[in-house]
Amino acid sequence: DIVMTQSPDSLAVSLGERATINCKSSQSVLSSSNNNNYLGWYQQKPGQPPKLLIYWASTRESGVPDRFSGSGSGTDFTLSISSLQAEDVAVYYCQQYYSIPYTFGQGTKLEIK
Amino acid sequence: EVQLLESGGGLVQPGGSLRLSCAASGFTFSNYVMSWVRQAPGKGLEWVSTISGSGSRTYYADSVKGRFTISRDNSKNRLYLQMNSLRAEDTAVYYCAKDRGGGYNYPNDYWGQGALVTVSS
């Protein structure tokens, strides 16, 4: 199984500042056949289901604000929020969908400083 | 508008059974792979099972293999999860989720609100 490890576990950032969350996979999730990274990012607010933010490591889902961006390739990935808004307080998860079992990172709790 | 609505959760004793159902609407159900993902109280997300659009192929996490069965009825636009031999560690909110693409190896772009399953005596 591919193990996904996020860092940090929690993060406090001031409003308007940049937030960065890292995700590392135990093996590459980059496909040599299509050059896609099978990596997604989700946002989960309390009492709500997860919401897909980013897929293929860097493609924003429709309707997701452009302050959210994803980067990385192979085994190392980053979710960045360029200017933190109050509504961004949530837990963020990365997920690999390269191979079954699809696995999630443990989550990163983002709060306002 | 895509909608996924789970039902069938509740309190069950260890060793008991429960069947979850997910009613789907707003998309051509049979064209999409569907999955169940669970979340234990205060914990992270855990993929549980995935089923092909036709229902012919199924996949399970090791933690539920042999105890849970995923199925679908494309004529009714419904996804199911039959859970047998339930254990305390199966206590979780169970989400029904649609895969973003028509085949495998896609993230989940729509999620239901979840069904709480509590396994306790």
Interface residues (C-beta under 8 A of the other chain):
Chain A: Y38 G40 Y42 Q44 Q48 P49 P50 K51 L52 Y55 E61 Y93 Q95 Y97 Y98 S99 I100 P101 Y102 T103 F104 G105 Q106 G107
Chain B: S35 V37 G44 L45 E46 W47 T50 Y59 A61 D62 Y95 R100 Y104 N105 Y106 P107 N108 D109 W111 G112 Q113 G114
